[in-house]
Amino acid sequence: MSTLIFAPSIDQRITSYQTKAKIRKYGRFVLLFLLGVLIVLIPCLVIILHEKNDCSTPSPPPKPPEWNASDYISNSDYYKDFTVLHDFTQEDNLRLDQLSWPRFCPGDGTQIMYLRKQFHMPDLNGSSTTLHWADVRVIVLTKFVQLTRPIWGIHDQQFHWIDKKTVLFLSNRASSGLTQLFQLNLPDDILSIKDFIEPIQITDFPLSIDNLLINRQASRLAFSCQVYFNLSIQDTAIQQSIDKASGRFMYKFDKLFIRHWDEYMIGLRHHPFVVSIDKDTQGIFRLTSTPIDILFGIDSDSPTRPFGDAKSQWSFSASGNSFAFTRQHDETSKVAWSTNLDIYTINLSMANQPVVCITCNNMAADTDPKYSPIDEHLLVYRAQSMPGYESDQFKIKLYNGTKTWTLLDDWDRSIQVATWTDDGQSLYLEVDEYASHAIYQVMNVLTPNSTILRDVITTGTYHDVSVNPTNNKTLLMTYDSIIQPRNIFICTNKDVIFPLTLHNYMLISKTTLKESYGSFTFKGARNDTISAWHIVPVNGSRQKAPLAFLIHGGPQNSWYNTWGHGWNFYTYAAQGYAVLAINFHGSDSYGQNFTDSIIGEYGTLPYEDLQLGLTAALKLFSYIDETRVIALGASYGGYMINWIAGHPEMSRRFRALICHDGIFDMREMAYATDELWFTEHDTGGFTPYDNPEVFEKYNPINHVANWSQPMLIINGGRDYRIPDTQSIGAFTALQRRGIPSRLLYFPNENHWILNPLNSLIWHKEVFDWMRQWTQ
């Protein structure tokens, strides 16, 4: 190929030179003139910018982008065009709307609100959470309205219904991109809304608000920000800016925790702030006092990390003049091996009042205070009695300002949530029972002869109870099961339960998902009765099918009758696998003694249950091909995969193994994990230096010489519960022994796979591995 080059002539070059000389001559004058202009304008510019950045009042939020109908589509609209049924997949699972936080309106309870999280269709590359309203006066004719505009990346949360016309909530709709307090004013005729209601921004702090609670009178609210324990919100933001600008990057620790769950503990604390509020002349709520940091100067969190929230761990008294909260004792390294939580109260009616600990005589966990709606001094809370044992039974305590007593002391179930009725006479309890989450009502709480009623009789998972303000027997709640994704249900009495929301109906109706599961029991270790779930593959039981043998984590947990967004039984059944999920010794929801039975028995009782359960299932379900079985487990389930791998009498029953975030070396785990109480309590209450033998007794690393089966290993880089070195060590052992193996490493995931796109990768890799070894 030839290239033509056009060169300038000599005359052209001379002319060019003269022109450039003139430009240089006059350019100096132009440059000096522009410098003079800048010198004059810079002070003006500084003044303008200073006024523009004044943070004393909230800056108006930017106008939301135009609603892009071509970019947004609900899962119902997306799936309605499907003309052929297809097998249920993880893509379908992740496209489901996620519903939460159902609440009756104050007053007559004729309206409800809830949160709805939607995902970008069809690629899942984005999500948005919005407020939704419904008229429930005639349940069978319930009418719905979406109140807030969905914008990808924007999430509304923790709303509080002040009255029938006013809602306060948190959202990251703020102009700063931080989560702030917003107000939504509802019109008289909500059904007439044609578009969305634009909320009003109330706060403009330089830090995000993480939690919100408002008293019944709407005269005070509590919120949390992550601050340095001895700095204000503003000073924390300034310090963070200084640290970021310094260019230095180093962590320094003088105590534990170093890391907790999925974050390094580098000084920021969740502190509760209390502030007075009132409406202005336009009906907009404003902060009318300076927010008070209840824990200022205390190196501790409230709500507690990593999963505490205001809804559970904070409470205002009936008058709104007292505030109760839960906190952990983070001031020393003991926080890493102590489960001690305590409840504190503070009188807000007078300035400079001290916080008072009402549970400090108990060295185990005390949490989730709930003031009575009618008695200023009475509150209910959950308490454990065994220090250092996170899975100890939670009982219900009542405290009246002077004395404490236990409600339902003879129960053998652990109570997860307690909710008052508006008359202050009854409690609704959320209880884990036989692999379901049940609802009980305790009536006449304050009398010696309280009555216990099982209020909701259907099995499955009930959560987040809201009691109708005019009828204590009418409940609003979420419900889901193995076969049914979460929906908002209303229960008018114990025999009549209605699903209110049908957001996911269209999606499910376009799949082959059907009720093909059941439970069975068998005799396990110690001749105890063990329960298990069995799911038939999507193509039925008329032909031989491989088996997915699932092992749950915890270990004090269960395979519940609940919908799974991660480990969903039907995603395996859709791949043609039968599914077996055993609730072995140590599982919760079967009584505290059964839960406690795993202590000191990590490698025995559950292992025997799994052996016996697999044998029982193969006898009961003859269509299962015993030569094509894959075992999968996560967390403790991952530990059990590694333990099984070293015991050929069990490992050779499986074509291959899959280990997600599993323990490989018990001794190293005891020093490297964040919450030391897990390993120390479950080995019998020992440290690895006082009694190293108990950590070696059921240590998978000691049996690597027996490993033979192919294994897929998965770990999150931000998993500080079971650090990634455990998986790296197991993978190294497999490779060194020449065993077919693969390591999947998700750098930004913790103990769970939370990113939907990563979840799709996880499932593809897992199913590919299973298919490779069962074909």
N, C-alpha and C positions, 0 to 999 in steps of 0.2 A: 504494500500500500504506500503511495506517495503522499506527501503533505505539502501544501502550498503555504509559503511564508511571505507575507507582505512586509517589506522593509521600507522605512521612510527615506526620502531623498535628502541630500545635503542641505538644500534650501529649507526643506521642512524642519530639519533638525536645528538650523540656525534660528528660524522663526520661533520654534518651541523654546529655545534657550532664552531669547529675549523676553518672551511672555512670562517665563518662570521667574526671571529677574524682577520684573515689575510686580509680580505677585508677592515675592519676598519683601520688596520695598514697602508696599502698602499693607502687607499682612501684619507687619509689626505694629502699625497704628491701629489696625482693627483689633489685634490681640490686647493692646493696652486699654482700649475703650471697653472691651468686654470684661476685663478684670475689674475696672472701676465700677461697672454695673453690678458685678457680683458682690463687691465689697459693700455696696449700698443695700443690696437685696438680702444678704445673708441674715442680718438682724431681724428684718421683717419676716423672713421665712421661719426663723427660730420661734418668734412670737406666735405665728400662725400655727405651727406644729404643736407648740406647748398648749395652746388653747384647744387644739383638736384632740390631744391625748389626755385631756383632763378626765380622770376616771371617777370623779365624785358622783356622777349620775350615769345610769346605764345608757350606752349608746344605742340608737335604734337598730334592730336587727336588719340584716340585708333583706331585700325583697326576695322571697323564695323563687327559684327558677320556675319558669312556666311549666305547668303540668304537661308532661310529654306522653300523650296517650300511646304513641308508637313504641315508647320505651317501657312503659308499665303495662303489665297484664297480670291479673290475678291467676292463681293456679286453677280456679274454676273455669275462667275463660280460656286458659291455655289448653286444658284437657277436654273441654266440651267438643272440640273438633276431632278428637280421636275417635275413629270409627271401629277399630279392632281392639279387643281386650289384649293386654299384655301382662306378662309376669311382673310382679312387684319387685322393684329394684331399689338400690340405695339412692339413686337419683330421684325416684319418686318420694322416698322417705324424706330426703332433705328438702324437697319442694313443698312439703306440708307446711301450712300456717301453724305457728306456735302461739297458743292462747294462754293467757295468765291473768292474775290479779282481778278476778270478778268481784264487783262490789254493788250492793244495793245502794240506791240514793237515800240520803237521810229523810226523815219525815215519814212518808207513807210507803216507801219501798216499791213504788210502781215502775220505777226505771232502774236500769242497771248500766254499768260501764265495765269495760275490760280492755286488756291490751292484746293487740294482734301483731305478731311479727311475720312479715312477708319477705319472700326471697325473689330475687331477680329471675324471671323466667326467660329461657329455660336453663341458662348457664350457671345460675347460683352465684354469680359474681356481684354480690351486693345484697343488702337487706335493709329493711326499714320497719320500725315499730311505731304504731299509731294508736290513738284512743278511739274506742268504738262505744256506741250508745245503743240501747234497745228499750222499747216500751214493752213491759211484761204484764200489763193489766189483764190481757187475754193471752195466755201462754201459747195456745195453738195458733194465734195470729200475731206472734211477736214480730215487730218491725224494727229494722236495724238502720243505723246511720253511722258512717265513718266521719269522725269529728275533725281529726287533724290530717294535714296534707302529708302523704308519704313522699319522702325524699331519700334517695339512696344514701346510706351512711348516717341518717338521722334516726334517733331512737328516743321516743317518749317513754317515761317510766314513773313508777311510784306515785300515781295520782292520788289525791285526797279530795273527796267530794265535800266541799264546805257547806253548801246548801244546794237546792235543786237548780240554781242558776250559775253556780260558781265552782270551778275546779282548779286546784293548784297541783302542779306536777313538775317533775324534773325533765329536762331535755337538753340535748346538745345542739338545739336550733340557734343558740346564741351567736351573735355576730363574731365573737372571739373563737367560736368552735368549741368552747368549754361547756360543760354541763352546768346549767343554771336553773333558777326557779322561774316558772312561767304560770300565767293565769289564763284560763279559758272561760269566757262568759257565754253561757248557753242562752239562745233565744227562747221566747215563749213557745214557739212552735218549732221544735227541733226537726220534725219531719219535713218542714218546708226548706231545709238547707239544700241548696242546689250544688254547692261546691264544697268548701271546707271552711272551718273557722280558723282565722289566724290568731294564734295566742299572743299574749302580751308578756314581754320579758320584764321580770321584777328585779332580779339581782344581776350584778355584773362584777363578781369577784374575779381576781386574777388567778384563782385556782378553781378547778371543777368541784361541784357539790356531788358527793357520792351517795348520801342517804338523806331521807326526809321523813319527818313525823310532825303532825299538827295536832294540837289539843282540840277537844270537843267545842270549845268556845271560839276557836279560830282567833285567839288572842296571843298565842305563842306558837312558835315552831322550833323544832330542833333539826339541825342538818350537820353533816360531817364533811370535813375537808381533810386532805392529807397534808399535814403541817409538820415542821420540826417541833418537837415537844415543848420547846421553850421560846418559840417564835409565833408571831401573829400570822394571819393569812397573808397580809401584804408583805411582811418581812420574809416569810418563807418564799414567796414568789421572787422577791429581790435576790435572796440568797441563791436560789436556783439559777437565776440569770447570771449572777457573778460566777458561780461554779461552771456553768456552761461556757462562759466567755473566757475562762482561765486557760482552757486547753489542756488542763491536767485531768488525769483519769486514774484514780486509785481508790480502792475500798480499804478501810481500816476497821478492824473489829477487836473489841475487848471482851465481848461476851457473845453467847448464842442468843438468838438464831443468827447464823450467817446467811442462810437461805431458808425460805419458807414457801412450800408448795411450788411456786413458779417464779418467785422474785427474790432478789437480794435485798436484805434488810439494811438499808443504807441511811436510815434515820427518819424517814417520813412516817408519821403516825396518823391513823384515822382518829381524829378528835371530834367529840360532839360539841356543837355550838348551839346555844339557846338564845333566842331573840324575840322581842315583842313585835307584833304585827297589827295593822289596822287598815281599814279601807280609807282612801282619800275621798274627796268630794265627787270624783268621777267613778267611784266604786272599785278602784284598783287597789289591791293590797300593797302596802309599803312596809319596810322595816322601820320601826319607830324607836328602836334602841340600838345600842352597840352590841353585836353578837358577843356572847360570853363563852370562852373556851372552858368547858367544865373540867377538863383534864390538863389545863395549862401547867407546864412544869413537870408533868408525869410522863415518863417514857413508856407509854402503853397505848393500846388500841381499844376503841369502842365505836362501832361494832368490832368484834374480834376477827382476826384473820384466820383462815383465808375465806370463810364462807358466811360469816356473821352479817346480819343486816338489821336495819332499824325496825322493820316490821316485827322481827322476832325479839330483838334484844333491848329495845327502848320502850318506855311507856310513860304517858302523862296521867296524873291522877284525875279523879272525877271533876275537880274544880279547875284543873290545869295548872295548879300552883306548886305541884311537886313533880319531879322527874326521876324515873328509875332507869338504870342502864347496867349492862353487863360489861365487865372488862376482865382481861387476863392480867396476870402478874408478870409483865415483860421486863421488869427492871433488872433482873439477874438472869444468868444462864439457866437457872432452874426451870425457866419456861419451856425448855426443850424436853424435859422429862417429867413435867408436872401437868396434869390436866385441870388444875384448879382454876375455875372461873368464879367470880363473885359478883353479887348484885349490890349496887350502891344507889342511894337516894339523895336528893338535894331539894331543899325548900327554896322555891323561886320567888316567894312572896316578899322576901326581905333580901337586901344586898349582902354580899360577902358571907353567905352561909357555907359551912363546910359540907363536903360530901360525907355520907354515913354508910359504912358497910353493914348490911343486915345479914350477911351469910358467912362472915369470915371465920366462924367456928367450924366450918366444914371444909376439909382440905381437898374434897373432890369438886366436881363441877356443879355450880349453881347458875342458872341462866334463864333467859326468856321471861322477864317479869311482865305481868299484865295486871294493871290496876283495875279494881272493880269499877264499873261505870256509875255506881251509886254510893259507894263508901270510900271516903277520901283516904283512909288509912289501910284498906284491905287490898292485898295483891296476891296473885297466884304465880308460882314459878315452877320450873322443872329442876330436879336435883338428883345427883348421883351420890353414892355413899362410898365408892371404892376409889381412892386416889390413884392416879396414874393409869386408869382403865377407861379409855374413851367409849368402849362398848358396854359399859355397866348399864344396868337398868335405870331409866329415868322415871322417877316418881313425881307426883304432883304435891307441892307444898302450898299451904296457905299461911300468910303472915298478916297480922292485923295491927302492926305497930309496936306490939309488946311481946307477942308469943308466936310460935310457929308450930303447925301440926301437919300431918301427912294425910292426904286424901287417898282412899282406895289402897291402903297399905298392904292388903293381902293379894293384890294383883300380881301376876307374873308376866305382864306385858310391859314393854317400854313405851312411854307416852311421848310423842314427837311434838305435838302442838296442842295448846289449850286456848279456846276462844270463849269469851263471855257472851251471854245473851244480854240484850239491852236493859233488861230488868234487874240484872245482877244476881239472879237466883239460880242460874244454870250455867254449866260449862259444856262445850262440845270438845271432844278429845279426838285427835287423829292418832290412831294406834296401828302399829305393824302387827299383823296377825295372820299366821298361816300363809305367808307369801302374798298377802293383800294388804292394802292400806285402808283400814276401816274407820268409820266415824261412830263414836259413842256419845250419848248425852248423859250427863250427870245432873239430875234435878235436885232441887232443895239443898244446894251445896252447903249452906250455912247451918243446916240442922244436923243433929246427930244421926238421923235416919235418911241420909241421902239415897236417892234412887238411881240405879244405873240402867240405861236403856241402850240397846244397839239400834241406832236410829236409821242407818242405811244398811239394807240387807244384801244388796248385790255385791258379789265379789269383784275385785278389781282395785283400782287406785283412786282414792278420793283425796283431794288436797285443797288448801286455800279456802276454807269455809267462811262465808259471809252470812250472817243471820239477819233475816228480815226484821226491820225495826218495829213492825206492828204484829208479827206472828212468829214466836220462837220456834215453831215447827217447820217453818219454810226456810230452806237453806239454798244458797247459791254456792257452787263449788266447781272445781275442775274434776273431770273423770276420764280415765283412760284404762286400757287393758292390753293384754298381749295382742289382741286382734283389732283394737280400736284406738286410733290416735286421740290425743287430748281434745276434749270439747268442754264447753261451759254447760253445766247441767243445773236444773232447778229441781229441788225435792220439796214437794208440798206436804208429804207425810212419809212414813217409812215404807209405804207400798207404792207410791206414785212418784216416779222420777222421769223428768223430761229433758231431752237434749235441746238446748236453745240454739246453739250454733251449728251450722252445717257448712262451714267454710271449706272443709276438706272432702265433702261428700262426693263431688264430681270427680276429683282425683282418684279416690278409692274405687269408685264405680267403674273406672276405666281399666282396672287391673283385675287379675284373677285371684286377688286376695280373698280368702274365705276362711271361715272358722273350721280349722282342721287341727286343733290342738286339744290336749287333755293332760290330766295329771294322773300319776299312779304312785303307789307306795311299795316299798320292799323292806326286807330286814337287812339292816346294815351292821356296822361295827357295834359291838356290845349287844347285839340282837335288838337294837333300837329301830323304831319305824322311821324310815327316811322317805321324803317326798321328792318327786321329780316331775319335770314337764317333758312332754313328748309332742313333737310337731311333725305332721305327715308332709312329705315333699309335695310340691305343687302338682306333679304328675301322678299323685296317688300312690297307693300301696299294692297295686296289682303286679308290679315287677320289682325285682331286687333294686335296692337303692343304697348308695353310700350314706354314711352317718357323720354328722358334725357333732362332736362330743365337747360341749362347752363347760368350762370350769370358771365359776365366778370368783371375783376378788373380795377383798375385805380384810381377813376372811369372815369377819362378823358382818355379813351382808346376806342377801338372798337373791335368787332369780325370782323377781316379783311378777305378779300378774299386772304388768304395766307395759306401756308402749316404749320401745327402745329407739332412740335416734342414732345411737352408735351400734350397740350389739342388739340388733333386731332379729328375732328368730326367723321371721318370714323372708328376710333377704337371703338366708341360707336355704330355706325351703324352696325359694324361687330358682335356686341354682340346681335343684334336683336332689338336695340332701334331706334326709330325715334329721331331726334335731333332738338331742337329749341334753337336758340341763338339770343337774342334781343339786338339791339343797342339803349338803353334807353336814356332819357335826361341826359346830361353830357358826352355822348360819343363824341369823337373827329371825325374829318373828315366830319362833316355835317355843318360846319360853326362855327365861334367863339361864336356867341350868343347861339347856341344850347349847346356847350361845357360849357359855363358859367352858364347855367340855373340850374345846380345842386348846386351852391353855396347857402348854408343855407337851402338846400332841400334834404339832404341825405336820409331821410326816407319817402319822399312824392312822388315827380315826378317819379323817377325810380321805386319805388314800384308800383305806379299806372300803369306805362307802362308795368311792368311785369304781373300785374293782367289782364290788358286788352289784352296784347299780347297772354297770355295763352288761354284766352277765344276765341280770334280771330282764333288762330291756331286750336283749337278743332272744330271750325265751318268749317274751310277751309279743314281740313284733317280728314275726318270722320273715317279713319282707326286707328287713335290714340285712345288708351284705356285711357279715362280720369280717370279711377280708378287705374291706374298703372303709376304714374308719380313720378319721382325722381328729386329733385332740387339739383344742384351742383354749388358751387361758390368759388372763390379764391380771397384773398386780399379784395378789396371792395366787390367783389362777395361773399366772406366769411362773411363780415359784413352784407350783405343783407340776407344771409341765417339765421344768428342770429336774424335779425330784423323780417324776415318772421316767424321764430319760435315763436315769442311772439305775433303774430297776427293771431288768429285762423281762421278768414275768408279767409286767404291765406294759412296758414300752413296746414290746413286739406285737401287741394287739393293735397297734396303730401304724398305718402306712407312713404317716408323717406327723410332725408336731408344729404348733405355732405358739410362740411365746411373746406376749406384749408386755413390756415393762415388768419383767419378772425378776425375782431375787435369784442370784446365782451363788453368792457367797454370804452366808448369814453373819459371819464375824465382821467382814468389811462393811456390810450393810449397817450393822449396829453402830459403827463409828461415822458413817457418811450420810445417813438419812437425816432429815430435818427434825422430825418428831420422834425422839428416842423412846418415848413411852410405848410405841407399838412393839418394837422388838423386845424391849426389856420386860414388859408385862406378859407378852405371849409366850416367852420362854420360861415363865414362872416367877418373874419378879427379880431377875438377875441382870447385872451388867456383864459385858464381855470380858472384863478384866477380873471380876470377882469369881466368875464361874464360866470360864471359856468352854468347858465341856458341854454345857447345854446348848451352846450355839453351834457346836460341831456335830451334835447328835443327829440332827436332821438337816445337815448342810449339803445342798446339791453338789457343791464343788468337790466334795470328797468322793463322789461316785462317777466322775467324768470318765474313768477307765471303762465303765460299762456302757457309755453312750454309743448308740449305733444308728438311730433313726434320723432321717432328714429333718431339719428344723429351720423354720423361718422365724427370725427374731426382729422385733420392732421396738423402737424407743424414741421418746421425745427428748430433744436437747434441753428443754427447760423443766424436765421432770426431776425435782429435787426430793421427792418422796422415795423413789427408787432410782438413784442416779444412773446416768447412762453408762458408767463404767461397769455396772452389773451386766448389761447386755453386751457391751464390747468384750468383756471377759468370756461370756458364754460363747459368743461368735468365734473368738480366738481359739477356744477349746475345740469347737467343732471343726474349724479349718485345720488346726494342728493335727487332729485325728483323721482328717481326710473324709469327713462326713459331709454329704451334700447339704449346703446351708446358704442362707442369704440374710443380710442385715438391712433393714429399712430404717433410716434415720431421719426424723423430722426435726430440724434444728429449732423451729419456733413453737413446737407443741409441748405441752406439759404431760401430766400423767394420762391425759385424755387427748383424743384427736378432735379439736374443736372447729377448725377451719373446714367449711364444707368441701372446698376443693381438695384439701388433703384427705378428707374422709373418702372421697371418690377414689383417690389413689390407693388409700389403705385397702379398700374393699376389692379393687381390681387386683392388687398384688396378692391379697389373701386368697381370693377365689382362683387366681391363676395357679398359685402354689397347691391348693387343694386339688384342682383339676389335674395338675401334673402327676400327682401321686395316687389318684384314685381311678384314672382312666384304665 
